[in-house]
């Protein structure tokens, strides 16, 4: 009789065996996960998502919110002929509705509700407002994501310690911190989109951005003799792939890794080093308009 062969252990069983030593802190857990990746127990995307999930428990809403000045809002007193073009141009699905001042948020209007305008003679946006959810800047992303799931809300208004509106955050913003950029039909891949304002008002740069384009945007003078992209610049400087949230200073610029896995860089946050900032230096170009 031939000996029966036992089934090959699955991913969960192999991971359980790997971490049976019960890591004592987050750093030990990450080292075990990287070891699992090196042993081909998980792929790079899975490792990046786990890293993002762990980072979410340490990231505050205030770190990723869309600042108050950049919020696209609707004034309840504006006529429909002014509201509808704003909704079409910005292409958001949800809008905070204010009464004059941005600190006076009345509720949330869903863009799809405006489809009722041609059907109702006396359409009044007030009748279709959803309650707004207000959260503090200090709330952690993992807690907020759980609340989004339970309440089925997709947007929250962030308030500061003085109860003023600091900005807003969406469920997409939270998920992008875990799984990376979520592109939809309103996202673009043109060259200009490689450098743009992120949700926190800083400049987000795709690692694939060419050195020439980066130099033109930020007024830098990095050479492209040995590498063609900003990601190549970072890899050459460090000699390795940096981790998520790691900061790298090169010349007068600071690069923070926003999204990366164990093999490649995806997105960076770029700004002049704090000690090097000049008050009269204009900001680089952006495909997103500046709000005042």
C-alpha positions in Angstrom: 0.0 0.0 0.0 1.4 3.3 -1.0 1.7 5.9 1.8 -0.9 8.6 1.6 0.5 12.1 0.9 -0.7 14.9 3.1 -2.2 17.9 1.4 0.1 20.9 0.9 -0.6 23.4 3.7 -2.5 26.5 2.6 -1.4 30.2 3.0 -3.1 30.6 6.3 -1.5 27.5 7.8 2.0 28.5 6.5 1.6 32.0 7.9 0.4 30.7 11.2 3.5 28.4 11.5 5.7 31.4 10.6 4.4 33.7 13.3 4.0 31.0 15.9 6.8 32.7 17.9 4.2 35.4 18.9 5.9 38.7 18.0 6.2 41.0 20.9 5.8 44.3 19.0 4.9 45.8 15.7 8.5 45.8 14.4 8.9 42.1 15.1 5.6 41.4 13.3 6.8 43.4 10.3 10.0 41.4 10.2 8.1 38.2 10.2 5.9 39.4 7.4 8.9 40.4 5.3 10.3 37.0 6.0 7.0 35.5 4.7 7.3 37.5 1.6 10.9 36.4 1.0 9.7 32.8 1.3 7.0 33.4 -1.3 4.3 32.9 1.3 2.7 36.1 0.1 3.1 38.4 -2.9 4.2 42.1 -2.8 0.7 43.4 -3.1 -0.5 41.4 -0.1 2.5 42.6 2.0 1.8 46.2 1.0 -1.9 45.9 2.1 -1.0 44.4 5.4 1.6 47.2 6.0 -1.1 49.7 5.1 -3.6 48.2 7.5 -1.0 48.3 10.3 -0.1 51.9 9.5 -3.8 52.9 9.6 -4.0 52.2 13.3 -1.3 54.8 13.8 -2.5 57.4 11.3 -4.7 60.3 12.4 -7.5 61.7 10.3 -5.8 65.0 10.5 -2.9 63.6 8.5 -4.9 62.7 5.4 -7.9 65.1 5.4 -8.8 67.4 2.5 -8.2 70.8 4.0 -11.0 73.2 4.5 -9.8 75.6 1.8 -9.8 72.8 -0.8 -13.3 71.4 0.1 -15.8 71.6 -2.8 -19.0 72.7 -1.1 -22.4 73.8 -2.1 -24.1 76.9 -0.6 -27.7 76.2 0.2 -28.6 79.7 -0.9 -27.1 79.3 -4.4 -29.6 78.8 -7.3 -29.7 75.4 -9.0 -28.3 76.9 -12.2 -25.1 77.6 -10.2 -25.1 74.3 -8.2 -25.4 71.9 -11.1 -22.3 73.2 -13.0 -20.2 72.8 -9.9 -21.4 69.2 -9.4 -20.6 68.4 -13.0 -17.2 70.0 -13.0 -15.9 68.5 -9.8 -17.5 65.1 -10.4 -17.9 64.2 -6.8 -20.7 61.9 -5.6 -21.2 63.8 -2.3 -21.0 67.4 -1.3 -21.1 69.2 2.1 -23.8 71.8 2.0 -23.1 75.0 3.9 -25.1 78.1 4.8 -22.8 80.9 3.9 -19.8 80.0 6.1 -17.9 76.7 5.8 -18.1 76.2 9.6 -21.9 76.1 9.2 -22.4 72.7 7.6 -26.1 71.8 7.2 -25.7 68.3 5.7 -24.5 66.2 2.8 -26.1 66.3 -0.7 -25.7 63.3 -3.0 -25.1 64.3 -6.6 -27.5 61.6 -7.8 -30.4 63.4 -6.0 -30.0 66.2 -8.4 -31.3 63.8 -11.1 -34.7 64.6 -9.6 -34.5 68.3 -10.7 -36.2 67.7 -14.2 -38.9 65.7 -12.5 -39.9 68.0 -9.7 -41.1 71.5 -10.2 -40.2 72.8 -6.8 -37.0 70.9 -6.1 -35.4 72.1 -2.9 -31.9 70.8 -1.9 -32.8 71.2 1.8 -35.4 68.4 1.4 -32.7 66.0 0.3 -29.9 66.7 2.7 -28.4 63.7 4.6 -27.1 64.3 8.1 -23.4 65.2 8.3 -21.1 63.2 10.4 -18.5 65.2 12.4 -15.3 63.7 13.7 -12.1 65.0 15.5 -8.8 65.3 13.8 -7.3 62.9 16.3 -9.5 59.9 15.3 -7.4 56.9 14.0 -8.1 55.7 10.5 -8.8 52.1 11.5 -11.5 53.4 13.9 -13.0 55.7 11.3 -13.1 52.9 8.7 -15.0 50.7 11.1 -17.5 53.5 11.7 -17.9 54.1 8.0 -18.7 50.4 7.6 -21.3 50.3 10.4 -23.0 53.6 9.6 -22.7 53.2 5.8 -21.5 56.8 5.5 -18.8 57.6 2.9 -17.9 61.1 4.0 -17.2 62.8 7.3 -16.5 66.5 8.3 -13.4 66.9 10.3 -13.4 69.5 13.1 -10.6 71.0 15.1 -10.3 71.5 18.8 -12.3 74.7 18.6 -15.1 73.0 16.8 -14.3 74.7 13.5 -14.3 72.8 10.2 -10.7 71.6 9.5 -11.6 69.7 6.3 -13.3 66.5 5.2 -12.3 62.8 4.7 -14.0 60.1 2.6 -13.9 56.4 2.8 -11.9 56.4 -0.4 -9.2 58.5 1.3 -9.0 55.9 4.1 -8.9 52.9 1.8 -6.2 54.5 -0.3 -3.9 54.6 2.8 -4.3 50.9 3.0 -4.4 49.5 -0.5 -2.9 52.5 -2.5 -4.4 54.8 -5.0 -7.9 53.9 -6.1 -8.4 55.1 -9.6 -11.9 55.7 -11.1 -13.2 57.1 -14.3 -12.5 60.6 -13.1 -8.8 60.0 -12.4 -6.2 60.8 -15.1 -2.9 59.4 -16.2 -1.6 62.3 -18.2 1.8 63.7 -17.5 0.5 66.7 -15.5 -1.3 64.3 -13.1 2.1 62.9 -12.1 2.5 66.0 -9.8 -0.5 67.2 -7.9 -1.8 68.3 -4.5 -2.6 65.4 -2.2 -5.4 65.3 0.3 -3.3 67.1 2.9 -2.4 70.0 0.7 1.2 68.7 0.0 2.6 67.8 -3.4 2.1 64.1 -4.4 4.5 62.8 -7.0 4.3 59.5 -8.8 7.6 57.6 -8.7 7.4 57.2 -12.5 7.6 61.0 -13.0 10.5 61.8 -15.3 13.4 63.8 -13.8 13.1 66.5 -16.5 9.4 67.0 -15.5 10.3 67.0 -11.8 13.0 69.6 -12.3 10.7 71.8 -14.3 8.0 71.7 -11.6 10.2 72.2 -8.5 13.1 74.2 -9.9 15.6 71.5 -9.0 18.6 70.3 -11.0 18.7 66.6 -10.6 20.7 64.8 -13.3 19.0 62.2 -15.5 22.3 60.7 -16.6 22.0 57.5 -14.5 18.2 57.3 -14.0 15.1 58.6 -15.8 12.5 58.9 -13.0 12.1 60.2 -9.5 11.7 56.6 -8.2 15.1 55.8 -9.8 16.6 58.9 -8.0 15.4 57.6 -4.6 16.5 54.0 -5.2 19.9 55.2 -6.4 20.3 57.4 -3.3 19.3 54.7 -0.8 20.5 51.6 -2.6 17.3 49.8 -1.6 13.5 50.2 -1.8 12.4 52.4 1.1 9.4 51.6 3.4 6.1 53.3 3.5 6.3 56.6 5.4 10.1 56.6 5.3 11.6 60.1 4.6 14.6 60.7 2.4 16.4 64.1 2.1 18.2 64.7 -1.2 19.8 68.1 -1.8 17.2 70.6 -0.8 14.2 68.3 -1.1 12.4 66.0 1.2 10.7 62.8 -0.2 8.3 60.9 2.0 7.1 57.5 0.7 3.4 57.5 0.5 2.9 54.1 -1.2 5.4 51.3 -1.9 5.7 47.6 -1.7 8.7 45.4 -1.3 9.8 45.7 -4.9 8.9 49.2 -6.1 7.9 52.8 -5.3 4.5 54.1 -6.4 3.8 57.5 -4.8 5.9 60.1 -2.9 5.1 63.3 -1.0 7.6 66.0 -1.9 8.4 69.3 -0.3 11.4 71.5 0.3 13.3 70.6 3.5 11.8 72.6 6.4 15.0 74.5 7.1 15.5 75.3 3.4 12.1 76.7 2.6 12.1 80.2 1.1 9.1 82.4 1.8 9.2 83.9 -1.7 9.6 80.6 -3.6 6.5 79.9 -5.7 4.9 76.5 -5.4 5.3 74.0 -8.3 2.6 73.6 -10.8 -0.5 71.5 -10.1 -3.3 70.3 -12.3 -5.7 71.1 -9.4 -6.8 74.7 -8.8 -5.7 76.4 -5.6 -8.6 77.5 -3.4 -8.6 80.7 -1.4 
